[in-house]
Amino acid sequence: MKQVKAVLGPEALILSSRSIRNPNQPQQSIFEIVAAIDPDPAPDFPKQPPRAPSRIRGYSQEERLKSPSPNRILEKLLACGLSPDWVNPLIRELNTLSEKEKRPDGEKIQDYLVRRLAEGVEVAKPNRTGGRVWALVGPTGVGKTTTIAKLAAYFSLKRAQKVLLLTIDTYRIGAVEQLATYARILGLPLKVAASPKELKSCLEERDEQDLVLIDTAGRSPNNTGMLDELRDFLTVSPVIGSHLVVSATTKEADLKKIISGFGVLPLEGYICTKLDETDQYLPLLNQLVPTRRPLAYFTHGQRVPEDLEQVTKSRMVRLLSNQIHWNG
C-alpha cells in the first residue's frame, strides 16, 4: 500500500491483488496489483504485470489528458476500428451526463467510455456445477480440438473433475486419433459417435461426469447442408450447450459470415482462440457484441492447459484500453 500511495498519491485504493508465476523465474511468484485513484472508472491495466515495485504505474499530473469534446472522442473511437453501431449510443449517453459526472478529473471521460464499452460485451459466469455437456463448433482451423484438450486438462487436473471426451468428427483424417492421444495422456475416457442416435445413446449412458466435451468437425458457414447436419447432432439432447469457436485472427467480414452462418445452431456462447497471434481485437468485439451471447474463454498459445483463460470484465477493459490510443 505504501508503494501504491507513493506512486498514485494518498487517495489511491488497491482494487485487487494476486500472486502469479514469474515469467523469468517460473519457480518464483510475483504479485500483480491493480490500483486506482478513483474506483468508479475502470482502472488502467498494464499490458504486462509489474515485475518490481518500481514498475507500478499510475497517472501523473503531467500524463492526465484534457477532456476532449464528444465529437473528438467519437473520431478517436471510430478511427481505432470500433463499430459506429457500438460507439454512437455511448456518445449520446455521454452528452447527457452532467459536467460533474463526466469531468471530475482529466481522464474520467476516457475511463468511463472504456468501462461502458466493456460492459457491452457479455461474459460467461464461472460454471462449477456438474453434469455439463459442451460441444465446440466452428469453421476449420480455429483450434477446436486443441481447445477441448485445454478445457479437459484444466477441469480434470486443476479442478479434479470427472471429464468425458466425446467426438462426432468422423470426417477429418486423424481427428479421432488426435483426440485419443489427448485422452490417453490425460487418462480420460473417450467415446465416438458417428450419428445423432449414437450421440444420444452416449449421453444417456454416460457415467457421473462433471463435464462432457464434444469435438466436432469444422464446417463452412456457407454450407447450409453441413450446418443442418450438425444441428441434427446438437439437438438430440437438451443438455448440450454449444460454443462457437472463432479465431481472433479472422478478418471482420469473415467473422460476420461465420457468426451469421453458425447462428442457426443452438449456441450458448463463444470461445476465442489465437489471441497471441494478433493485437487487433476490435473486429472480433464488433461482431460479438450485437449477438448478446457471452464470451466464455480465450486461448493464446499451444500449452495445455496453461494457455487458457476464462474471460472476465477486467480482461475486456484491458483489451479495450490497449486498443484505444487517446494521444494518437
N, C-alpha and C positions, 0 to 999 in steps of 0.2 A: 504494500500500500504506500510506503514511503517513496519507493521508486516511481510509482504511478503519479503520485501527487507532485513529485519533483519535476516531472515532465509536463503534466497537464494542469497542475495548479491545485489549490486546496479544495476546489469544488468537485474534483474528479471522483468518479464512482467506478468500482470494479463490477462489470456486468457478469462475467463468467471467467472461470479458470479451469484448466485441465492439464493433466500430465500426458505428454505424447513422446513417442520414440524420437531420439536424436538422430536425424538422417546421416550425420557424420560419424556417430558412435552408437550403433544400434543397441549396445548393451546398457547405455545410459538413457535416462529420461530427462526431458526439459519441460518447462511449463509454458503454456500459451495463455496469455492474459488478454481479455477483451475489456477495455475501459473506455469511458466517455465522460465528457463534461456535462452533457445534458442527456438524461436517459430516455427522452422522448423520441428523438430521431434515431434511425439505425446507426450503429457505430461504424467507424471506418475500418473495415477489416483489412489487414495487410495481406498481400498475396502469399507470403510465407510466414510461418510462426516465428517470433523473435528467438534468436539463438543466445542472446545475452541480455541482461537488463538494459544495457545501453541502446539496444535496438528498439525498445518500446517507443512507439511513435504517436504523437498527438498533434493537435492543431496549434501551432504557434500563432502569435498575433499577426506575424508577417504573412503566414500561409492562408489566413482567412480571406475568402473571396467576398467581394461586394455582391449584394443581392442583385442578380440580373433581372431584367424585365421578363414577364411570362413569354413574350414573343422571342426573346433571345434564348430562353430555356427551351422553347419549342424547337427552334432551329438546331440547337445542340443535340437534343434527343433524336430528332429525325435524321440528322447528319450521321449519327453513330449507328443507324440502322433499325431503330425501333419503329414499329408499325404505327402509322397515324391513327389507326383504329384503337390502339392501346394508349397513345400519348394524349390525343385531343381531349378525352374526358377528364384526364388528370389536370390538364392546363385550365379547363373550365372550372374545375374544382378549386384549383389554386387561386383563380381570380376572385372566387367568392370568400376566401379567407381574409380575415382582418389583418391589418399591418402587424399587430402584436403577435398573431398566431404564426405568421409566415416569416417574420424577421426579428426574432429575439437576439440573433447573432448573425454573423456574416454568412454561415453556411447552412442555415436552417432550411432554406428552400430546397437545396440540393439533397440534403439528408432526408427531408420529408418526401420528396419525389421518389428517391430510390426505395425508401421503405414502402411507399404505396405501390410502386411497380412490383416489388417482391410479393406484396400481398395479393397481387393479381394472379400469381402462379399457385395453383393448388398443390399441396404437398401431402403425400400419404402419411397417415399416422402409423407409428410403430404397432405392428400386429403380433402380439405374443400368444394369442390363443392357439389351441391345437386344431387339427382337422382341416387345415388349409390345403387347397389344391390350386396351384398356379400354373397356367400354360403360357409359355413365351412364344409370341408370334411376331412376324415381321418379314421384311424383304431379305434376300440373300446377302451374306457378307457383313451383317451388322454385329455378329458375335453372340447369337442366342445360346449356342451350346456352351461356349466359354462362360457366359453369364450364369447359366444353370449350374456349372461346376462351382463358380464362386459362391452362389447362394447356398448350394448344398454343403460346401465346406464351412461356410460361416455358421449356418444353423446347426450342423452336426458337430463340428469341432469346438466352436466358440460358445454355442448356446446349448450344447448337449441335448439336442432334439432328435427325434427319430425322423429320418428323411427317406423317402422312396423316390427313385428316379424312374421316369416312365417316358418312353419315346414313341411318337407316331410318325417319325421321319424314316420311312422305309423307301424313300425316293433317292436320296443323295447317297452316292457310293461312299462307304466307310462311315456313315453317320452313326449307325448303331455301335460299331466298333469303337468310335471315338468316345461316345458316352459310356460304353462298357469299361473303357480304360479308366475314366474318372471314377466310376463306381467301384472298380477294383482297388484303386489307390485309397479311396476314402472309406472302403469297407461298407458300402451301401448296396441295398438290393436294387435290381434293375428289371423292369418289365417292358415288353414291346407289344404295341397294339397296332395291327395293320388295318383295322376297320373301326368305325364308330361303335359297333356292337362289342368288339373286343375291348375297346377303351372303357365302355360302360361296365363290362364284366370285371376288368382290372380294378376299377374304382370301388365296385361293390364288394370285391373280395380282399381289398387291402387290409393290412393289419392296423393297429392303433398308431399310425404315423402322425406326427405333428404337422408334417409338411410333405406334400406330393408335388414334384416339379415335372412338368410335361414339356418335353422338347418337341418342336415341330419343324417341318421343312420350310425353307424360305419360299415365299410366294411373291409374285409380281403384283403390285397394286392395280395394274391394268388388266389382270386376268381374272375376270369375274367368276369364271368356272372354277378355278382353283380356290378362290376365296369362298365360294359357296360350298365346296367340298370340305374346306377347313371348318366352316361354320357347322357342318353336319357333325363333325367330331366334338366341337366345343360346346354344343348344346345338348349332348347326351345326358348331362347331369347338371343340376343347378349349383352344385358345389364348386364347379370350375370357375375360377377367376382368371381372365386372360389379361396379359400385359403386352402391349405393343412395344417392341424393342426398336429403337431408332438410333442412328449414329449421329454424333454431333458434327461430323464432317460432311454431312449431306447438304447439298445446295437447297436453298429455301424453296424454290419452285418444286423440286423433287419431294421435299418434306411435305409440302402441301398435298401432293398427289398421294403419297404414302398414307398420311393421316386420313385423307378422304376415302381412299380405297379400302383400307382396313377398318374404317368406321362402320362397315356393315357387320362386323363381328361384335359380340357382346364384350366390349373392352372394359376393364376395371381401372386401368391406369397405364402409365408409361415407365419404361426404363431407358435411360440414355447412356450409350456406350461411347468410348473413344474420346473422352474429354481431354486426354493428354495429347491428342493429335491435332488440335486446333485451339485457337484463342478467340474464336468468333462464335459466341453462344446466342447472340440475339436472334438470328434466323430461326433457331430452334424454339426459343421462347415465343417469338411472334406467332408461330404456328400452334404451339401447345396451349397458350393462354385461352384462346376463344373456345376450346372444347370443354373447359372446366373439369377435365379429368386429371387426377393427381399424378405428379411425378413421384415415383417410389424410390428408385435407386439410380446412382451414377456409377459408371465404371471408367477407370482411367489407367489401363495397363494390362499386362498379361499375368501378373502374380495372382495366385489363388490361395486364400480369399482376400489378400491384403488390398487389392485394387478395386474394392467395392465399398461404396458408402451410401448410407441412407440419406436421401435429400431432406434438408431442413430449411426453414425460412432464413436462418442466418447464412446458410450457404448460398441461397439465392441472392440475398443482399450483397454478399461478397462478389458473386459473379457479375451482378449488375454494376456495382461500384467500379469494378475494374474495366468495364466496357464503356463507361461514360466519361469523356475527357472534358471536364468543365473548363480547363485552361486552354483547350485546343482552339 
